[in-house]
Amino acid sequence: MAKKILAVDDSASIRQMVSFTLKSQGYQVVEAVDGQDGLAKAKAQQVDLVLTDQNMPRMDGLTMVRMLRGMPNYRSVPILILTTESSESMKAQGKSAGATGWIVKPFDPNKLLEVVRKVLP
């Protein structure tokens, strides 16, 4: 069965690029428009990996990561942050929130797939 990935980003074009890249390799993709929507979708169905933006309306990526990590069924699910933020302090905050990895936009589709393959069991 195909691995299910939750892609959370307030930019429709980024969601489309992420979705297209992942689907081309056989992954199932669930899209969410912000952290609140992402959290609701993660609660509604179990996913194998979460890919989230940091800066979004209603709920940012780090808040969503912390909330997911507080849920028993998301304690060990890989969570990657895909964002324009590249400062070491933001990456440190991501790590302490429970993020598995950090990818800076604009992203290279091949690099994204490489990281996804690395973190997905």
VENKA-V491160 format. One record per backbone hydrogen bond with DSSP energy under -1.0 kcal/mol. NH is the residue of the N-H (numbers start at 1). CO is the residue of the C=O. If there is no record, write none. Layout:
NH CO
NH CO
This chain:
5 28
6 49
7 30
8 51
9 32
15 11
16 12
17 13
18 14
19 15
20 16
21 17
22 18
23 19
24 20
25 22
26 23
27 22
28 3
30 5
32 7
35 59
38 34
39 35
40 36
41 37
42 38
43 39
44 40
45 41
48 4
49 4
50 78
51 6
52 80
53 8
59 57
61 54
64 60
65 61
66 62
67 63
68 64
69 65
71 68
74 71
75 72
80 50
81 101
82 52
83 103
91 87
92 88
93 89
94 90
95 91
96 92
97 93
99 94
100 79
101 79
103 81
105 83
112 108
113 109
114 110
115 111
116 112
117 113
118 114
119 115
120 116
